[in-house]
């Protein structure tokens, strides 16, 4: 005698299981009532930190929300995301204020001055009250090299970020003090990377 469940029985069990799961999920979602601007940190050694952040930026633009981007390091690079963002006109403010990675400039004083200029611009954009999202791309890099005081940056983001503004900070080696005050922290883990196999950075993929 065949004791294996029929396809109809499997489908019925699945439907019942999903019904119970939906009831649990609906109950959980109903308890989440807070709406606020988030401080999001994308860090880790894996690829995708800025890519994920720009995904949030484009999602906001899809709803017609104004956004601002401050690039602390990649200022001289021609990137696909910048070219795409320019198509949104007045909804986007782009500030490419870095001069490249520190091993390219080889001038600590110049790097510190560039970081300070970018940070002052970032503070203005955060205070302005006109943006839905402000992306501080590679801010963690300049913090890692002590081009800006971590305590100053953390205090500003904790105490002066408007309640309804979303701020995203990217870059590996996010400081613990920043992680502590963040609402969302994602660490990208590198499992494999084509660079290690001799594949160079490619247009439309890495930049």
C-alpha positions as CSV (number, residue, x, y, z in Angstrom):
1,X,0.0,0.0,0.0
2,X,1.4,3.4,-1.0
3,X,1.8,5.6,2.1
4,X,3.5,8.5,0.3
5,X,1.5,11.7,0.5
6,X,-0.2,12.8,-2.7
7,X,0.6,16.0,-4.4
8,X,-2.7,17.5,-3.2
9,X,-1.9,16.5,0.4
10,X,1.6,18.1,0.1
11,X,0.1,21.3,-1.3
12,X,-2.6,21.4,1.5
13,X,0.1,21.0,4.2
14,X,2.2,23.7,2.6
15,X,-0.8,26.1,2.4
16,X,-1.6,25.5,6.1
17,X,2.1,26.0,7.0
18,X,2.3,29.3,5.1
19,X,-1.0,30.4,6.6
20,X,0.4,30.0,10.1
21,X,3.6,31.7,9.1
22,X,1.7,34.6,7.6
23,X,-0.3,35.0,10.8
24,X,2.9,35.2,12.8
25,X,4.5,37.7,10.4
26,X,1.4,39.9,10.4
27,X,1.5,40.0,14.2
28,X,5.2,41.0,14.2
29,X,4.7,43.6,11.5
30,X,1.7,45.1,13.4
31,X,4.0,45.7,16.4
32,X,6.5,47.7,14.4
33,X,5.1,51.3,14.6
34,X,8.2,53.5,14.8
35,X,9.1,55.6,11.8
36,X,12.4,57.4,11.8
37,X,15.4,58.3,9.8
38,X,18.0,55.6,10.0
39,X,21.8,55.7,10.4
40,X,23.0,52.8,8.2
41,X,26.6,51.5,8.1
42,X,27.9,49.3,5.3
43,X,31.3,47.9,6.2
44,X,33.5,44.8,5.9
45,X,36.1,43.5,3.5
46,X,33.6,42.2,0.9
47,X,32.6,44.0,-2.3
48,X,29.3,45.7,-2.4
49,X,29.2,48.3,0.3
50,X,28.8,51.4,-1.9
51,X,26.8,49.4,-4.4
52,X,24.2,48.5,-1.7
53,X,24.2,52.2,-0.5
54,X,23.5,53.5,-4.0
55,X,20.7,51.0,-4.3
56,X,19.0,52.7,-1.4
57,X,19.7,56.1,-3.1
58,X,18.1,54.9,-6.4
59,X,15.1,53.4,-4.5
60,X,14.5,56.8,-2.8
61,X,14.8,58.5,-6.2
62,X,12.2,56.2,-7.6
63,X,9.7,57.8,-5.2
64,X,10.8,61.3,-6.1
65,X,12.7,61.9,-2.9
66,X,15.7,64.2,-3.0
67,X,19.1,62.7,-2.2
68,X,22.7,63.9,-1.6
69,X,26.0,62.0,-2.1
70,X,29.3,63.0,-0.6
71,X,32.3,60.9,-1.9
72,X,35.1,61.1,0.5
73,X,37.7,59.1,-1.5
74,X,36.6,58.4,-5.1
75,X,36.3,62.0,-6.2
76,X,38.4,61.7,-9.3
77,X,36.9,58.5,-10.6
78,X,34.3,58.4,-13.4
79,X,31.7,56.1,-12.1
80,X,28.5,54.6,-13.5
81,X,26.5,55.5,-10.5
82,X,27.4,59.2,-10.9
83,X,26.5,59.2,-14.5
84,X,23.2,57.6,-13.7
85,X,22.5,60.0,-10.8
86,X,23.0,63.0,-13.1
87,X,20.0,62.0,-15.1
88,X,17.8,62.8,-12.1
89,X,18.6,66.5,-12.3
90,X,17.7,68.6,-9.3
91,X,16.7,65.6,-7.2
92,X,20.3,64.8,-6.7
93,X,23.3,66.7,-5.1
94,X,26.6,65.0,-5.9
95,X,29.8,66.1,-4.2
96,X,33.0,64.4,-5.4
97,X,35.4,65.8,-2.8
98,X,38.0,63.1,-2.4
99,X,41.2,63.0,-4.3
100,X,41.7,59.3,-4.5
101,X,43.0,56.7,-2.1
102,X,45.7,57.8,0.3
103,X,48.3,55.7,-1.4
104,X,47.7,57.6,-4.6
105,X,48.0,61.2,-3.2
106,X,50.8,60.3,-0.9
107,X,50.2,63.6,0.8
108,X,48.7,63.3,4.3
109,X,48.1,67.0,4.8
110,X,46.3,67.2,1.5
111,X,44.2,64.2,2.4
112,X,43.2,65.7,5.7
113,X,42.2,68.9,4.1
114,X,40.1,67.1,1.5
115,X,38.4,65.0,4.2
116,X,37.7,68.1,6.3
117,X,36.2,69.9,3.2
118,X,34.0,66.8,2.5
119,X,32.9,66.5,6.1
120,X,31.9,70.2,6.3
121,X,29.9,69.8,3.1
122,X,28.3,66.6,4.5
123,X,27.2,68.5,7.7
124,X,25.6,71.2,5.6
125,X,23.6,68.6,3.6
126,X,22.5,66.8,6.7
127,X,21.4,69.9,8.4
128,X,19.6,71.3,5.4
129,X,16.4,69.5,5.9
130,X,15.9,69.1,2.1
131,X,17.1,65.5,1.6
132,X,15.5,62.1,2.2
133,X,18.9,60.3,2.1
134,X,22.5,61.5,2.5
135,X,25.2,59.0,1.5
136,X,28.6,59.5,3.0
137,X,30.6,57.2,0.7
138,X,33.9,55.9,2.1
139,X,33.7,58.0,5.2
140,X,35.0,55.0,7.2
141,X,38.2,55.2,5.1
142,X,39.1,58.7,6.2
143,X,38.1,57.8,9.8
144,X,40.4,54.8,9.7
145,X,43.4,57.0,8.7
146,X,42.5,59.6,11.4
147,X,41.9,62.3,8.8
148,X,38.8,63.3,10.8
149,X,38.3,62.7,14.6
150,X,35.9,59.8,15.1
151,X,34.4,61.4,18.2
152,X,33.5,64.5,16.3
153,X,31.8,62.6,13.5
154,X,29.9,60.2,15.9
155,X,28.7,63.1,18.1
156,X,27.4,65.0,15.1
157,X,25.5,62.0,13.6
158,X,24.1,61.1,17.0
159,X,23.1,64.6,18.1
160,X,22.5,66.7,15.0
161,X,21.1,64.3,12.3
162,X,17.4,65.3,11.8
163,X,15.0,62.7,13.1
164,X,13.5,61.9,9.7
165,X,16.7,61.9,7.6
166,X,18.4,58.6,6.5
167,X,22.2,58.7,6.4
168,X,24.3,55.9,5.0
169,X,28.0,55.5,5.8
170,X,30.2,53.1,3.7
171,X,33.7,51.8,3.9
172,X,35.6,49.0,5.5
173,X,36.8,49.1,9.2
174,X,33.9,51.1,10.5
175,X,34.8,52.3,14.0
176,X,33.1,50.7,17.0
177,X,31.8,54.1,18.2
178,X,29.9,54.5,14.9
179,X,28.6,51.0,14.9
180,X,27.3,51.6,18.4
181,X,25.1,54.5,17.4
182,X,23.9,53.1,14.1
183,X,20.4,51.7,13.5
184,X,21.5,49.2,10.8
185,X,25.0,47.7,10.3
186,X,25.8,45.3,7.5
187,X,29.2,43.7,7.2
188,X,30.1,42.5,3.7
189,X,32.1,39.3,3.9
190,X,34.4,38.4,1.0
191,X,34.1,34.7,0.0
192,X,35.6,35.1,-3.5
193,X,36.8,38.1,-5.5
194,X,37.9,38.1,-9.1
195,X,40.7,40.5,-8.4
196,X,42.6,37.7,-6.7
197,X,42.4,35.7,-9.9
198,X,43.9,38.5,-11.9
199,X,40.7,40.1,-13.1
200,X,40.9,43.9,-13.2
201,X,38.1,46.3,-12.1
202,X,35.6,46.6,-14.9
203,X,33.4,49.4,-16.1
204,X,29.8,48.9,-15.1
205,X,30.7,46.3,-12.5
206,X,33.2,47.9,-10.1
207,X,32.8,51.5,-11.2
